[in-house]
């Protein structure tokens, strides 16, 4: 890191040009403050991957300069990578709301990572971390305990919106919009604003969470003869509270289904974030003791996740058996990329005779993100000198930048960034100054795997594999003629099999044994030549795996 002790810089390690794995490093001199440390879910382009997390190389190199990690809220795309960061840099103090800290603590305990540096903060708290003083400002979002951050630095004030919406009628423990707090921060003079951009393409205002409650009340009222199963995000504690309240009013017991739903609801009950008489809650195993119209099940699986409770129900693999007496309510909107999985689950639920209500048929979900008019309001209240849109795909960032220009922020004072960019903020100028090593790490089980391995997996799934087994005696410089060719996921006719055998023999015949038999070199050369042959004749590029068995003369 530069030893320019008066420079204020921001490094983007994730969360720009993408939705997910949010992590930002704010730097003054040699001090580093981290904002969020999230993960993202695998896609069709990452076969076999469990989780995608940021590349921490830059942070590992500058470990001694990190003063703390502040969390805007407890969603996976903001906290999911924390166990992996702490395994590499173990002593970072972490600050977040009570629910966010409880969720982080659960992750750390599961992965046997030290939890002693976790600190709970509340609205209005200020924390001094090196050169930075961070004020936590409550905002409305789809999870309790969401914060915007006012970060005072020696070079000026940075305001990070976090994920938010402006909700004048929140429910339960959600924070009401506090316009005066934003105005107060704006009056202090904001040097730089980092603003979330997720819903910039949506006009108007985000609907209040209370709207979902009214819809759910109608659902319960008009389906009094059915068992009701509602799938939603486990982290949306206020949504869960609404469902419990409506179920209790309808005289129904409530059961939780799915590991994360059970874990998070238990945490929220312990923290007092969900309020109910526990006598109204029953274990899923006890559902058989009640008539269908006496219960409501709150489940995971609103995104069609393969191992979720709702997916297991749809596939007939769960202890909750779906029948024609069930109404399934999917109370969420599809995260981009999940549509196919969600509709697959819906189709299977219909096949089991259930009635299904979902987003395109009913207003069963509202976003936790600000739409265009709310984004305008925030920019107008904060009135930053410089602006960088964050938390969005590249098109979202560009449109948010245009919105800021329309509101009077100079074009030269706005930057759209990519992962790895480092921005420097001076008195009257903002500019890109360098790029650092950043990107993604892929987690498969307990291992991190490389981008090259992902490429190989995609090639295997798209093009197949050809295994070549040949037996060689390097002392006699001989190759047995019983070469085995095993294609998997690719069809090869007899002529192509013979072509590979000839290529193998020709490649062996061209070896120079004067310096001994170089097995690795032979494997590399044979693999390349067979790949070229296959691409030429059948226009496919399978993975080619030569297996060389070295034998003695007696064995041959």
N, C-alpha and C positions, 0 to 999 in steps of 0.2 A: 504494500500500500504506500502511496505517496507520502512523503514527510512534509507536505505543504500544510502546516499546522493551522492556517487560517481558511482553508478551503472547506466549503459545505458541499457535500456530494451525496447523490442518491444512486445506488446500484440496484438494478432490477434482476433478481435471480429467478423470478417466476411470476406468473399472474398477469403478464402483459402479452397481448397477441394470443391469448388463450384464456379459457375459464377453468381455473384449477391451479393447484400447487402455488398458492400465493406466498411470496416471501420477498421482502424489500429490506435493503440495508441502507440506513441513513448514517452518513459519516461526517464527522467534524474533526479536523486534524487527524489524530490516530484513534479516536473513539468511534465505535460502531454500535448502533442501536438497530436491532432487528424488529420488523413488524410482520407478524404471522409466520407460520411455517407449515404450509399445507401440502396435501397430496392431490392427485387426480386419479380417476378410474381408468383402467385399461380400455382400449378400443379394439376394433377389428384389425388394426394395424399393429397391435402388440399381443400376438397370440400367446396364451399361457401365463401372462403377466398378472400378478395379483394387485399391484399398486405401482403408481408412477410418482416419484418424489424428486425434489430439486437436486441438482449437482451442488454439493457443499464444498467443492475444492477451494474456492476463494475464502470461505469462512474458516476452513481448517488452516489455511496458510496464515490467517490473521486472527487466530483463536484468542491470543492474549489481549486483543483490542476490543473484544465483544463485551459490552457492559450489561446487556440484558435483552430479553425477548418480550415484547408486549403483544398481546393477543386481542384482536378486535372482537372475535366471537368464536363459538365452539363448533362451527361446521368443519367437516373433514378437509375441505379445500383451504382451511386456514390453520388447522392443528394436526392434520393426519400424518405429517412427516416428522413431528417433534421427537418421537422415540428414536428415529434413525439419526437425527441431528445430535441428540444427546449421547448416543453411542460413540460418536466421533469427537464431540466436544462436550464433556460431561458436566461442567459446572456453570452453566448459563442460568442466571435467575430469570424466572418466568412470571409474568403478571397478567391476570385475566379475571373475568367475573367468576362468581362462585360456581356456576354451571360449567363454564369453560374449564376451570381448574379441575372440577370433579371428573370431567370427561378426559382431560389430559392425564390425570392421576390414574384413572382406570387403564388407559393405554400403557402407561409406564409400568404399572404393576404387572400387567399381562406379559410384558416383554422384559421384566426383571431389570428395569432401569431405575436409577436413583430418583426419588420423588421429593427430596428435601428442599429443593429450590423453588417450589411452587408458592405463589403469593396471590391471595384474593384481594381484588380492588373493587370499589363501587363508584357509582356516579359522583363526579366532582373530585375524586382523589387525585393527588399529584405525587409522582414518584421521580426522584432525582437519580439519574443513571449516567454517570460520567458527565459529559458536557451537556446532557439533555435533561430537560424536565418535562415529563409526560403527564398531561391532564386527560383523564378518562371522561368522556361525555356520552351519556346514554342515548341510543338511537333505537327506533323501532326496526325490527327485522323479523324473519321467520324463526328466530330462536331467541330465547330469553338471554339477557346479559350481553347484548351487542353494544359496542362502543365505537364512536369516532374518537380520534386522537388529536389533541392539540399539543404539538411537540415544540417546546421552546429551545432554540439553539442560540449560541453566541452570535450567529449570523442572521438571525431572524426566525419567525414563527412558521412552522410547517403544519398544515392541517390535513389529516388523512380521514376521509369520510367513513372508512370501513364499508361494509354492506349495510344499506339503510333504505327505508322508505319513510315518507312523511305521512303518518297515520294519526289523525286527530281523535279517533275513537278506538284505541287499542283495547284488548281484552286482558283479563287476568293480571299477571305480573309484568306485562309488556310496558315499556317506557312510552308515555305519551310524547308527542313531538314537543320539543322545547325550542321554539323559534328564537326566544330571547337568548339562549345559550349560544346559538350559532351567530346571532347578531353581535353578541358581546365579543366573541372570538374575532369576527370580522372587524370590529371597531379597534381591536388591538393592532391591526395591520398584519395581514398574512402574506408572508414572502412567497410561499409555494403551497398550492393545494393539489393533493392527489385524490382524484374523484372516481368512484366506481362507475362503470359504464354499461352494466349488463343489459338494462332495459332501455337504452337510449333510442332504440328503433320504435319503441311503443309510445304513441302520443298520449297526452292527458296525464291522469293521476292513477296510482295503484289503488285498487279497491281495498277497503278496510277488511281486516280479519273477521270482523263481526258479520260481514256479508256471508261468509262460509257457514257460520253458526246458524243463520236463518235458513239456509238451504238444507243443512243437516237436520234441523228440526222438522222440516217438511218431509224429508226422507223417512225419518222415524215415524211420523204421524201417518204416512200413507203406506207403510209396510209393517203394520202391527202384527201380521201373521207370520213374518219371516225372521229367521236368525239374521242379524246384520253383522257383516265383517267389513271393517274399514281399514284400508291400507293407506298409510301416510308416512312421512319422514319421522323417524324416531326422535330426532332432535327438535321437532316442532312441538315443544312442550305446551304452548298455549292452545294449539289445535287439539292435542290429547286432552287437555283440561276441558275444552268445549265439548268434546265427544263424551267424556265421563259425565259432565253435568246433564247433557241431553239424555243419555242412557239412564241415569238415575231418575230423572223426571219421568221417563217412560216406564219405570219399574224394572229395568233390566240390570243384571249383574254384568260386570266388565272383566274380560280376561285379556291379558297381553300375550302376543305370540311373536316369536322371532327373538334371537339372542340380543340384538341391539335395542329392540323395543323394551324387553324385560329389564335390561341393565339400565338404560337411560331413565325409564319411568321410575325405577327403584331409587336412583340417585335423586331425581326430582322430588319424589315423595319425602325422602330423608331431608332434603334442603328446604322443604316447605313450598316448593315451586309448583307442585301439584297438590291440591287440597281435596280430600275426599275421606269418607269413613271407610277404612280398610275392609270393613265387613261387606262392602259392595264389590270388592275385588275378589275374583276366584281364579284358581289355577286352571290352566287349559285342560288338565287331566280330570277336573271336576265338572266339565261341561256336560258330560253324559247324565248328570243328576238333574239337569234343567231342560225344560221344553225349549225348542228353538226360539220362540218369541220371548223368552225370558232372559236372553243373553245378548251381549254385543262383544265382538272380538276386535281388538285393535292390533293391527299386524304390520310387520315390515313387508317390503316387496313392491312398493309403488313404482319402482323403476325396472321391474322385471329381473331383478338380480337373481342369478342362477340358483343360489343356495338359500334364498330368502323364504320366509314362512309362506307367503302368498303363492310363490312359484311352486313350492312343494305341495301346497293344497291343490293347485291347478293340475299338477302331474299325478295326483293321487298318492303322494309319498309322505304325507303329513298325518299326524294323529287327528287333526281336524279334517273330517271327511266332508267334502262339499257335495251338496245335494240340491234338488229343486226347491227345497225349503229355505235356501240361502239367498240373501241379497248381498252382493259384493260392491263396495263403494271404494273407488280409487281416488283419494283426496290429495292429488298432487298433479303437477304438470310434468310432461316428459322433459328430462334433461336431454339436450341435443345429442343424438347418437344412440339413445335408448329406445327409440320408438318401436323398432322391430321386436325387441325383447318384450316390451310392454304389451304390444298387440298379440304376441304369441301367448302370453299368459291369459289375456282376456279371451282369446279364442278357446283355450283349453277349459276355462271356467264355464263358458257357454256350453261346451260339449258335455259338461257334467250336470247341466240342467239349471245352473244358477242364473239369476238375473244380475246384470252387471251395469253399474253406473260409473262413467268416467268422464274426463275433462271435456271431450268434444260433445257430450250429450247434456251435461249439467255443469253449473257453476259451483264446483266442489273444491276449488283451490284458488287462492290469491297469491301473487308473488310477494316476496320479501324485498324486492328491489325497486328502486325509484324509477318512474317513467319520466318522459321528457320534461313535463312541467315541474316536477319535483327537482330534477337536475338543474333546471333553470333557477328555481328558487334558491337552491343551495349555493350556486355560483353567485347569485345576486346578494345573498346574505354575507358570504365569506369575502367576496371581492378581492381575490388574490392578485398579487403582482404577476406571478407565474403560475402556469397550470399544466399538469401532466395527467391525462386520463389513464386509469388503470382498471384492472378486473374486467377484461373483455377481450373478445377476439379482435383482430386487427381492424375489421370494419367498424366495430363498436367504438374503438379508440378514435378512429378518424372522424366519425360522426359526432362524438362528444367534443372533440377539438373544434369542429365547425360550430357546434352549439355555443362554445365558449367565445369564439370569435364574433358570433352574432350578438352576444351580450356585451361586447365592447372590449374584450381582452385582446391585446395586440397579437397578431399572428406570430411575430418574432418572440413572444413571451410564452408560447405554447409548444410543447414537444410531444410527439408520439414516439414511444420507445419500443424496443425489442428486448427479449431476454438477453442478458449479458452486457447491455448498455450501462455506462456510468455517466451521469449527468452532473455538471458542476453549476452551482448557483452563485453568481456574483451580485454586486450591488444593483446593476442595471442590465444584467445579461444572464441568459440560461443557455447552456450548450452541451452537446455530447463531447466528452473529452477522451474516452477510451472504452475498450471492450475488455471484459474479464471472462475467464472460463466459467461457463454456466450452461444450463440445459437440464437434461433429465437423467435420472437413474431408474432402472427397472427392477422391481422387487418380485422375485419368484420364490414363494415359500420363505425361507430364512436367508436366501442368497440375493445379492445384487448381480444382475446380468448385464452384459454390454449391448450396445446398439447393434454390433455385428451379429450377436447371437439372435437378436430379434429379426434381423435381416435373413439369417439362415432359417429361422422358424417359418417366416413368411414364404421363403423359397420352397421349403419342404411342403408346406400346405398347398402352394400353388402349382409346383412343378414336379413334386415327388422326389424319390431318391433311387439311385442305382448303386448297389453294393457289388464290388468286384473282389472275389476271393481267389488268390493265386499262391501257389506253394513254390518256394525258391530255395535252391541250394547255392549259396554264394561261393562256397569253396570250389564247386565244379562249374560254377557260372551257368547253371541250368534252370529252366523254368518248366514245371510240369504242364502237360497240355490239357489237364482236366480243370481248366479255369471255370469258376462258378460265377455266373452273372445273375443277380437277384434284383429285378426292378420292383419298387414299391410305390404305388400311387401314380404310376406311369405305365403305359402299354407299349411294349417293344416286340416287334415281330422277329421271326427267326433270322432274317437277313441282318437286322440291326444288332441282334445278339452276336452274330458271327462277326460283324464289323467291330464290335467292342473287343472280342477275343483277339482279332488280328491287330488292333491298335495296341493292346496289351503286350502281345508278343513282339511287335515292332519296337515299342518303347523299351522293352527289356533288351532286345538285341542291340539297341543303340547305347547301352550303358558302358561306361569306361570303368573297368574293374582294376585298373592299375593302382588305384589308391583305396581299394576295398569297395565293398558294397554300401552305398549311401542310401539307406532305406527311406529316409524322410524326403530326399530329393526325388527318388523314384516315385513315391506316392504323389508328390506335388505335380510332377511332370505328367504322370498318367492321368491324374484327375483333370488337369487342364486340357489335355488332348481329347479325352473322351467327351468332356463338356462341349468342346468345339465341334466334334463330330455330331453329337446329338442336336446341337443348335442348327447345324447345317442341314441335316437330313430330316428332322422332325419338328424343327422350330420350337424346341423346348429346352429349358436350362435346369435340369434337375441337379440336386446335390449328388456328387459322385464321391463315394467312399471306398477307396481301395484298402483291402485288408491283406497284409502280406504275412505269410507263415513261412518262417525260415526253418529248413529241415536239414538233417544230416544225410549223407549218402545212403545209410542203411534205411532210413525212414522213407526215402524216395524209391 
